[in-house]
Amino acid sequence: MAQTAGAPGGSPYTSLIFIVVIFVVFYFMLIRPQVKRQKAHRELVTALGKGDEVVTTGGLLGKVVEVGDSFVDLQVAENMVVKLQKHAIATVMPKGTIKSA
């Protein structure tokens, strides 16, 4: 009359497969796109040059006057130059953006 109890949930590999599937989903949905964005921003920062028109993460629009190792001098108005860290540059705008703004 007494029966031996089997393992609940079936195969012991089911939970391992579930964990692997969750990791794969996280990799393709979260980790991989973030790494791509970081790589693109790193390339943008290293390609900065004098005369580029950029927008900072704070929303300032300006023209790059000088590029150093880790800092950039940004002209935001006539006779007004601001020194920023390179990683604070969000995007490079097309030439002539400042005149049209």
Secondary structure, 3 states (H helix, E strand, C coil): CCCCCCCCCCCCHHHHHHHHHHHHHHHHHHHHHHHHHHHHHHHHHHCCCCCCEEEECCCCEEEEEEECCCEEEEEEECCEEEEEEHHHEEEEECCCHHHHC
